[in-house]
Each structure stands twice: as structure tokens, then as C-alpha cells.
Amino acid sequence: RRVAETQAAAANRQAACFGLAAVQNELVFRVAEAYYRVFQARELAAVRQQSVRQVEQHLEIVRARERADAAVKSDVLTVQVRLAEVKEALITARHQHDLAWAVLENVCGTRIEQRVLPRDLPAAPWSEHVQQVEAVVAEQAADRGVRAAQAGKYPTVNLNADYDVFTPDLVRGNDSWFVGVVVNFTLFDGKRTRNDVRQTEARLQEIRARQQRLLLDIELGVRRTWLQLEDAKQRLEVTSQTIGQAQESLREIEQRYGGQIATITQLVDAQVALSNAMVRRTTALAEVEIARAALEQATGRLREVVGR
């Protein structure tokens, strides 16, 4: 029974180590996600700033055309409304950037004085491939617990020893000793041992069922994060192509507007389309790396990054 209890304690300790590993895995993912959110927020703020500069240039063009009686007041008002919208979006983006840094500092548990990011988004230090997920071993502790309960019906053996000295003056005296072995047999315990065994066996079955449920959840999590990664990669590819098309469309409409062929509404719409395409690409770029981190978290390997 003591051997089984010792083994059960060792299994519990191993389970606690797995729990710590799970916490570390989750922590690394939160830090990685927060880091890429900061990068995403910085790029979004840059996109919004670029949109403001573009609309300001369009406003100068429209005002010049109004002075030359080539545009009406409503054209100027249309661009001014658009300028107010992009400035508002810029303010929001800057606040989101500050908030993203605050979240990163929160998950890191420390202040980050030098808020400097790489110019380009760095590659994640983990792979994209899903490996076989190792099975949990929490049931070992319960299995040892069954053995410990079954040991209740076994006899116990105790070794007793005793040594005494009898002396009237602490100089002379007689000594005596005794050694014995005591064996206890349980003849009847009111079915307590049998009930204990049944209880621990039921607990073991419950843990095994939970383990199976956990394995299914892990498999689902891996598949979900893999699909999220594929989705983010495909969206990144599409948005990258869309940016080039939107840039070319804006240049063409600017030329047409300069030749009084296109309307101010078409010019504003083209600028909005380009801005939205750049926002979607920036979002997709960060989502790819976050999805990669989520995939590594689902496979339980993110904590290896800390070790490296």
C-alpha cells in the first residue's frame, strides 16, 4: 500500500508539472499574441496616417479647381467630410496602438521603456506543422490509487524493538531488551475495503473518460487553429493582390479627375478602397503569425520557445 501511495504521489507530481507546462504554454501564446497585436496596431496607425495625407492632397486639388471654377462647393465639402473621417480613424488607431502596448506590458508583467519594433514583421520562432499530440498521463495517479485501496485487505507486518536500563544510582544497573514481530490480519472490516476499491475504481473510470474528452478537445483545437492559419494565409495572399489593384485604380482616377473626366465621388471611393485594402492586409499579416502561435499552443510546444 505504501509503495502504491508513493507511486500515486509521484504521478500527482507529474500531473502538477504538466499543469505548470500548460500555464507556461498559455503564457507564451499570450505574449506572442500581444506582440503581434502591437505590430498590427502600429501598421494600422501608419495606414491611417497615409490616408490622411492622401485626402489632404485631394482637398488641395479640389480647392484649386474650385478657385478656377472647375469644381463646385459640394466637391470641397465631400472631401472635407472624408478628411474628418480619416482623421477620426487615425485618432482611434493611435489609441489602439497605445492600448496594445499596455496589453503587452500586462502579459509580460513588466514595463517596456523602449517601445521599438522591427521595421518588418519578424518570422515566428516555431514551425507550421502539426505533430502527434502526446497523451496525458493523469490516469496513472488514479490507477495507483486503486492499488493502494486494494492493499487494504492485505495483512500488515510491524517490527517492534525495546531496550531498557534499570539503575538505582546511575552507576550500576541491569539492562533488558525485547524484539518482536506483530502481524495483523483483517478478518472483517464491514466491507470498507471493498467499498474503497469500488470508489477509487469509479474515480479512475471518470478520469479516463475526462482524458478521452480532453484528447478529443485537443484534436479539435489543433484542427481549428490549423484552419485559422490556412484562412489567414489565404486572406493575406488575396489582400496583397488587392492593394496593387487599388493603387492602380486610384492613380487612374486621379488622372481622370485632373482631366475632368471622373467625379470627386469616384476619387474618394478609390481612396477608401485603397485604405481598406491596406488595413485588411495589415490585419491578415498579423493574423497569420497569431494563428501560427495558436497552432503551437494547441500542440503544447510553445513553452519550448522559452527554453531556446
Wavefront OBJ file of the C-alpha trace (Angstrom):
o trace
v 0.000 0.000 0.000
v 2.780 2.428 0.831
v 4.503 1.649 -2.453
v 1.262 2.323 -4.330
v 0.687 5.554 -2.413
v 4.232 6.668 -3.208
v 3.683 5.938 -6.884
v 0.372 7.805 -6.784
v 2.106 10.809 -5.239
v 4.767 10.698 -7.959
v 2.047 10.599 -10.625
v 0.317 13.553 -8.977
v 3.588 15.447 -9.001
v 3.993 14.669 -12.699
v 0.452 15.885 -13.320
v 1.291 19.112 -11.480
v 4.344 19.535 -13.730
v 2.089 19.118 -16.749
v -0.184 21.766 -15.270
v 2.778 24.121 -14.974
v 3.761 23.364 -18.567
v 0.223 24.194 -19.675
v 0.404 27.542 -17.882
v 3.767 28.298 -19.495
v 2.381 27.314 -22.895
v -0.593 29.637 -22.431
v 1.628 32.475 -21.204
v 3.950 32.287 -24.213
v 0.943 32.393 -26.530
v -0.487 35.446 -24.769
v 2.837 37.260 -25.052
v 3.186 36.314 -28.729
v -0.369 37.391 -29.492
v 0.088 40.701 -27.680
v 3.373 41.323 -29.516
v 1.839 40.825 -32.945
v -1.152 42.939 -31.934
v 1.257 45.788 -31.193
v 2.821 45.362 -34.624
v -0.642 45.259 -36.171
v -1.712 48.421 -34.340
v 1.451 50.250 -35.428
v 0.901 49.355 -39.071
v -2.768 50.335 -38.896
v -1.823 53.717 -37.486
v 0.644 54.158 -40.368
v -2.057 53.267 -42.884
v -4.441 55.760 -41.320
v -1.748 58.445 -41.388
v -1.129 57.773 -45.066
v -4.863 58.056 -45.751
v -4.937 61.453 -44.055
v -2.069 62.698 -46.237
v -3.781 61.433 -49.392
v -7.114 63.081 -48.565
v -5.346 66.339 -47.676
v -3.711 66.289 -51.114
v -7.088 65.635 -52.716
v -8.556 68.541 -50.782
v -5.858 70.870 -52.091
v -6.601 69.740 -55.649
v -10.349 70.251 -55.240
v -9.884 73.699 -53.706
v -7.595 74.682 -56.562
v -10.214 73.545 -59.042
v -12.903 75.449 -57.130
v -10.867 78.639 -57.375
v -10.569 78.023 -61.091
v -14.337 77.494 -61.305
v -13.728 73.891 -62.379
v -15.364 72.397 -59.263
v -18.342 73.225 -57.096
v -18.546 73.814 -53.366
v -20.129 70.403 -52.797
v -16.962 68.732 -54.109
v -14.916 70.517 -51.455
v -17.410 69.562 -48.760
v -17.314 65.918 -49.855
v -13.541 65.775 -49.475
v -13.670 67.659 -46.161
v -16.116 65.105 -44.783
v -13.810 62.327 -45.926
v -10.852 64.096 -44.285
v -12.718 64.278 -40.988
v -13.444 60.543 -41.215
v -9.842 59.532 -41.834
v -8.590 61.837 -39.070
v -11.033 60.236 -36.655
v -9.825 56.803 -37.760
v -6.226 57.944 -37.182
v -7.021 59.035 -33.628
v -8.632 55.673 -32.911
v -5.692 53.792 -34.429
v -3.189 55.676 -32.269
v -5.188 54.939 -29.141
v -5.363 51.272 -30.119
v -1.595 51.306 -30.554
v -1.105 52.627 -27.021
v -3.589 50.082 -25.694
v -1.775 47.254 -27.490
v 1.476 48.248 -25.762
v -0.354 48.301 -22.424
v -1.662 44.784 -23.048
v 1.835 43.564 -23.951
v 3.257 45.047 -20.757
v 0.444 43.424 -18.810
v 1.062 39.899 -20.089
v 4.836 40.365 -19.717
v 4.378 41.617 -16.181
v 6.824 44.483 -16.619
v 7.105 47.969 -18.042
v 8.639 48.307 -21.511
v 10.526 51.569 -21.604
v 11.948 51.379 -25.140
v 8.914 50.863 -27.359
v 10.774 49.899 -30.506
v 9.597 47.285 -33.004
v 11.426 45.839 -36.014
v 10.745 47.563 -39.307
v 9.285 44.405 -40.826
v 7.258 41.711 -39.123
v 9.712 39.054 -37.874
v 9.080 35.393 -38.554
v 7.746 33.381 -35.638
v 10.273 31.045 -33.955
v 8.072 27.988 -34.465
v 7.010 25.756 -37.315
v 3.649 25.335 -39.032
v 3.498 21.558 -38.907
v 1.234 19.657 -36.568
v 2.888 16.751 -34.819
v 1.241 13.996 -32.851
v -0.045 15.287 -29.540
v 1.317 13.389 -26.584
v -1.325 11.695 -24.464
v -1.785 12.887 -20.932
v -0.889 10.531 -18.080
v -3.100 11.857 -15.310
v -4.816 8.474 -15.050
v -1.635 6.967 -13.621
v -2.280 8.616 -10.281
v -5.811 7.196 -10.129
v -4.561 3.758 -11.183
v -2.061 3.746 -8.322
v -4.848 4.879 -6.025
v -6.821 1.724 -6.881
v -3.834 -0.402 -5.960
v -3.485 1.465 -2.680
v -7.149 0.834 -1.888
v -6.846 -2.849 -2.747
v -3.898 -3.105 -0.384
v -6.309 -2.505 2.488
v -7.166 -6.200 2.525
v -3.545 -7.282 2.832
v -2.007 -8.092 6.241
v 0.337 -5.606 7.871
v 3.656 -6.572 9.439
v 5.310 -4.422 12.097
v 8.677 -4.887 13.783
v 8.906 -3.776 17.428
v 12.105 -3.354 19.485
v 12.682 -2.116 23.053
v 15.770 -1.610 25.209
v 15.729 -0.548 28.925
v 18.296 0.068 31.690
v 17.267 -0.099 35.384
v 19.742 1.537 37.818
v 19.339 2.950 41.355
v 22.421 5.194 41.314
v 23.172 5.762 37.616
v 26.341 3.664 38.055
v 25.157 0.123 38.433
v 22.153 -1.379 36.818
v 20.546 -4.104 34.816
v 19.529 -3.843 31.207
v 16.844 -5.656 29.294
v 15.704 -5.776 25.691
v 12.843 -7.031 23.668
v 12.340 -7.658 19.954
v 9.079 -8.807 18.414
v 7.160 -9.086 15.186
v 3.466 -8.253 15.068
v 1.310 -9.424 12.154
v -2.239 -8.079 11.781
v -4.890 -9.797 9.690
v -8.146 -8.139 8.806
v -10.851 -10.760 9.179
v -13.810 -8.421 8.800
v -13.939 -4.660 8.047
v -17.613 -4.194 7.279
v -16.891 -4.203 3.504
v -14.976 -0.959 3.918
v -12.022 -2.080 1.788
v -14.291 -3.329 -0.975
v -16.201 -0.040 -0.985
v -12.946 1.913 -1.052
v -11.773 -0.123 -4.034
v -15.040 0.454 -5.874
v -14.889 4.155 -5.134
v -11.352 4.539 -6.427
v -12.150 2.396 -9.485
v -15.106 4.647 -10.252
v -12.861 7.680 -9.857
v -10.380 6.082 -12.255
v -13.104 5.481 -14.849
v -14.193 9.100 -14.509
v -10.649 10.358 -15.029
v -10.213 8.130 -18.062
v -13.436 9.464 -19.547
v -12.242 13.010 -18.919
v -8.930 12.147 -20.523
v -10.706 10.905 -23.644
v -12.765 14.085 -23.725
v -9.584 16.125 -23.313
v -7.891 14.329 -26.179
v -10.882 15.000 -28.418
v -10.832 18.671 -27.415
v -7.099 18.863 -28.137
v -7.631 17.323 -31.573
v -10.443 19.774 -32.294
v -8.294 22.679 -31.116
v -5.432 21.635 -33.396
v -7.742 21.315 -36.391
v -9.416 24.649 -35.644
v -6.133 26.537 -35.340
v -4.801 24.868 -38.492
v -7.862 26.025 -40.427
v -7.491 29.502 -38.946
v -3.896 29.587 -40.138
v -4.878 28.493 -43.642
v -7.631 31.112 -43.683
v -5.251 33.878 -42.582
v -2.641 32.875 -45.177
v -5.186 32.877 -47.989
v -6.595 36.241 -46.901
v -3.077 37.659 -46.810
v -2.458 36.487 -50.360
v -5.723 37.972 -51.616
v -5.288 41.309 -49.850
v -1.726 41.635 -51.121
v -3.031 41.376 -54.661
v -5.893 43.759 -53.914
v -3.536 46.534 -52.781
v -1.808 46.669 -56.145
v -5.138 46.804 -57.939
v -6.455 49.531 -55.626
v -3.291 51.624 -56.085
v -3.534 51.403 -59.852
v -7.237 52.284 -59.727
v -6.555 55.344 -57.574
v -3.817 56.586 -59.898
v -6.072 56.212 -62.902
v -8.999 58.025 -61.289
v -6.695 60.823 -60.094
v -5.583 61.333 -63.687
v -9.153 61.211 -64.916
v -10.237 63.669 -62.249
v -7.428 66.001 -63.267
v -8.766 65.786 -66.811
v -12.287 66.473 -65.545
v -13.469 63.030 -66.626
v -14.031 61.408 -63.187
v -16.107 62.803 -60.348
v -14.983 63.638 -56.840
v -17.111 60.773 -55.545
v -15.175 58.309 -57.679
v -11.908 59.753 -56.387
v -12.975 59.439 -52.759
v -14.271 55.917 -53.313
v -10.960 54.875 -54.878
v -9.036 56.288 -51.927
v -11.349 54.482 -49.487
v -10.868 51.216 -51.379
v -7.084 51.537 -51.181
v -7.170 52.370 -47.480
v -9.434 49.417 -46.717
v -7.222 47.057 -48.716
v -4.132 48.160 -46.794
v -5.962 47.720 -43.483
v -7.046 44.210 -44.446
v -3.522 43.263 -45.494
v -2.031 44.579 -42.246
v -4.633 42.689 -40.256
v -4.055 39.476 -42.200
v -0.280 39.773 -41.811
v -0.529 39.797 -38.034
v -3.283 37.179 -38.006
v -1.000 34.725 -39.808
v 1.614 34.902 -37.054
v -1.003 34.799 -34.310
v -2.568 31.732 -35.930
v 0.844 30.072 -36.048
v 1.285 30.769 -32.348
v -2.197 29.392 -31.646
v -1.326 26.223 -33.545
v 1.822 25.736 -31.500
v -0.161 26.372 -28.334
v -2.706 23.722 -29.337
v 0.097 21.199 -29.743
v 1.632 22.225 -26.403
v 5.001 23.247 -27.845
v 5.102 26.996 -27.281
v 6.884 26.612 -23.941
v 9.837 25.144 -25.858
v 10.460 28.631 -27.216
v 11.302 29.805 -23.701
v 13.837 27.023 -23.317
v 15.547 28.001 -26.569
l 1 2 3 4 5 6 7 8 9 10 11 12 13 14 15 16 17 18 19 20 21 22 23 24 25 26 27 28 29 30 31 32 33 34 35 36 37 38 39 40 41 42 43 44 45 46 47 48 49 50 51 52 53 54 55 56 57 58 59 60 61 62 63 64 65 66 67 68 69 70 71 72 73 74 75 76 77 78 79 80 81 82 83 84 85 86 87 88 89 90 91 92 93 94 95 96 97 98 99 100 101 102 103 104 105 106 107 108 109 110 111 112 113 114 115 116 117 118 119 120 121 122 123 124 125 126 127 128 129 130 131 132 133 134 135 136 137 138 139 140 141 142 143 144 145 146 147 148 149 150 151 152 153 154 155 156 157 158 159 160 161 162 163 164 165 166 167 168 169 170 171 172 173 174 175 176 177 178 179 180 181 182 183 184 185 186 187 188 189 190 191 192 193 194 195 196 197 198 199 200 201 202 203 204 205 206 207 208 209 210 211 212 213 214 215 216 217 218 219 220 221 222 223 224 225 226 227 228 229 230 231 232 233 234 235 236 237 238 239 240 241 242 243 244 245 246 247 248 249 250 251 252 253 254 255 256 257 258 259 260 261 262 263 264 265 266 267 268 269 270 271 272 273 274 275 276 277 278 279 280 281 282 283 284 285 286 287 288 289 290 291 292 293 294 295 296 297 298 299 300 301 302 303 304 305 306 307 308
